[in-house]
Amino acid sequence: MDKFGAKKLMYFGGLIFGLGWFLTAFVHNLFFLYLTVGLMAGAGNGIMYNPALLTALKWFPEKRGTISGLLLGAASLGPLVLAKAGAILCNSYGMMGFVPIGIAYLVICWAVGWMMDTPEEQQTQEAQIVSDNNDFTPQKMLKTWQFWALLLLFSISCTAGIMLIGSLSMIAQIQLSMTPVVAANMVMINTLANFGGRLLTGKLVDSLVKLKP
């Protein structure tokens, strides 16, 4: 991010992300599905993640927990729209329903990148002074037990969450005999709960930091 800047990374990541979903409309086997949705869309999402998070944290260094929770919660809202819109589009147009999804993602990501800006240098330096006291190099970080404990915790949580979101619609269709469009409502409910949990956790972290002597 320091080398290329947030805007360029958002443009590049948005291009790969949107293109991955767009090309899914023309996929006819599992290998290319892994390539488009798995590799391309996943890589684009990963490229955009750090610029979005770090830029927001630079604007609000005193509310790192709340801002992180808000952004992570907002990221979890993707299935809220995609689950319903994707089910309707694919039910009506088949695989070609991914074409408008890919275009919409590209436009939204580029619009966000165009609006993204970093704070003035003075603000950034002040935030850096605040964080330098507790900053760790990657080598020091790897030597702390807290890093490995958090890595294990996040790995378990993310794995469980991704498995649930990916299977929730199919579970509703098989066990409750719902149509794909109606089953998408289950994904939407889960997504809203996910958003609320992430946001509240972030605010709780900020509250605990204030109480720390």
DAQUIRA-V452025 format. One line per field, one symbol per residue. ss: DSSP state (~ for helix, > for strand, _ for the rest). phi: phi as a letter, one per 30 degrees, with the letter a starting at -180 (. if undefined). A space follows every 50 residues. Layout:
BEGIN
ss=???
phi=???
END
This chain:
BEGIN
ss=_____~~~~~~~~~~~~~~~~~~~~~___~~~~~~~~~~~~~~~~~~~~~ ~~~~~~~~~_~~~~~~~~~~~~~~~~_~~~~~~~~~~~~~~~~~~~~~~~ ~~~~~~~~~~~~~~~_____~~~~~~~~~~~~_____~~~~~__~~~~~~ ~~~~~~~~~~~~~~~~~~~~~~~~~____~~~~~~~~~~~~~~~~~~~~~ ~~~~~~~~~~~__
phi=.ddciddddddddddddddddddddcdbadeddddddddddddddddddd eddddddddbddbddddddddddddddedecdeddddddddcbidddddd ddddddddddddddddbcddeddddddddddddcdbdeddddccdddddd ddddddddddddddddcddddddddchddedddddddddddddddddddd ddddddddddddd
END
